[in-house]
Amino acid sequence: TAVGIDAAGKRLWIATFDHASERRAAEELRSLGAVRALILDSGTSTAMAIGPDSRNIRPGRVNGDWRPVATHFGLRATPIGD
């Protein structure tokens, strides 16, 4: 699991990877426009799901399984235009 931010600090990327090194994860975020990246997890507990109210992306499980883990974080954004 990794996060990245752009130079203006207005875009945030949250990403999960299967079988990627920390370097590969950072390079992928950089290719998307991130100038700073932070690796949060590199274990097999990594998972990501998209909520049902998302726009322009299909909700559901993106990566990982539904096995419960002790730590997690979520992101809730105000809808664009509201």
N, C-alpha and C positions, 0 to 999 in steps of 0.2 A: 504494500500500500504506500502511495506517495502523494504528496500535494505539491503544486507549483503555483506561482503567481507571476503576473506580467510586470513590466517595468512601471506602469502607471498604478499598479496595485488594484486594478478594477476587475481583473479576471482571475478566477481561482479554478484550478484543475484538481480533481480528486481522481486518482487512478489506482486500479489494481492490476496486477500482472501475474500470469502463470509462468513459472520457471524463467524469470528475468533477473539478471544481476542488478545491483543498485545502480551501476553505471548505465546499463541499458535503460532502466526506468527513467533516470535523469535525462538521458539523451532523447527519449521519446517525448518527455515534457518540454524539453527545449525546442524540439521540432514543431511543437504546437504553439510556441511563443512564450513559454515561461522563462524567466530570467533567474528565478530562485526556485529551488526544489528542496524538499525535505522527505526523507524516507521514514515512514512511520512504522512499518512492520515488514518483515521478510520471511514470515513463517507460513505454515500451512493453514493457519486460522484465518487468513485474509479472505474477505468476502465483500461483495457490493450488491446492493439492490436499489432499484429506482422506484420511487413511490408512484401511486396511481394518478396523482394530479400533475405529473410531469408533462411538459410540452415538447413536441418535436423529437421525442425519443420514446420508445416502447418501454413501459414499466415492467418490472419483474427482476429476477435474479440476473446479474451481469456476470458474476464470478463467484466461485466458492460454493459452499453448501449452506444449509440452514442449521448447522450445528451451533448451539449456543457457546459463546465465549465470554470471558470475564470482563473484557474491556471493549468498548465500542464508542463511536461518535457518529453523530448525524448532522446533517446540514438542512436547514429549512430556509428557503429563500422567499422573499416577497415576489409574487408574480410580476413579470415585466408589464408595465403599463398601468399598474394599480397604484 
